Amino acid sequence: MNAEWKWDFTFQILPQMLWATLNTIMAAGIGYAIATIVGLLFLLGQRTPIKIVNMINREIVEFIRSTPLLIQLFFVYFVLPQFGITLSAWVCGMITIGLHFGTYLSEVYRGALEGVPKTQWEACRALNFTNFYTYRRIVLPQAFPIAIPGMGNYLVGIFKDTPLLSTIGVAELFHAATAVGGYHYRYLEPYTIVGIIFLILSVPAAMGIRKLEKSVNKAQGKVKY
């Protein structure tokens, strides 16, 4: 096997790899957007006073968190059609990623809300503030900085898990690298390019999240030593 790096081959496949990168970014972005909404819905289910709803919500969250994302992808894509529910690979991927990471974000949200001192809630009740006003003006501004690190971690996590979508035929970056490598019988360049692109995108994203956290804390007068 020739392990020598071929620059001409690299430049030949680079446009295809960059196009697949756009698909990967879009998949991660849409999946994360779904996850943020799903996480909020799961959070509301946890905070409802109706015990049966709370219990069912908790069991669903624990079940999804306790099963691998890959198994969930296979179930949605291959099993649901047997029950008459047929979705495209893209739709299956986005729904599965959104549900899977939405359960984790719901825990991030819950931890952030519980990080707000109880005295804040008590003061709002004493002042007869509505729940909507309490959340919007008092609680959420304090909970958001607490949630930023966890939300950022799962954004990067979604991005790094997008290669799993290749198992159901979604044309993301890893899928393109495998196809190119199989066609040309060379895997050194495509897989190396995949690693470099993931690194180039992940590191700035993590740095941007830390900068956002510092900016929010600074805007609220919080100084971290």
Secondary structure, 3 states (H helix, E strand, C coil): CCCCCCHHHHHHHHHHHHHHHHHHHHHHHHHHHHHHHHHHHHHHHHCCCCHHHHHHHHHHHHHHHHCCHHHHHHHHHHHHHHHCCCCCHHHHHHHHHHHHHHHHHHHHHHHHHHCCCHHHHHHHHHCCCCHHHHHHHHHHHHHHHHHHHHHHHHHHHHHHHHHHHHHHCCCCHHHHHHHHHHHHCCCHHHHHHHHHHHHHHHHHHHHHHHHHHHHHHHHCCCCCC
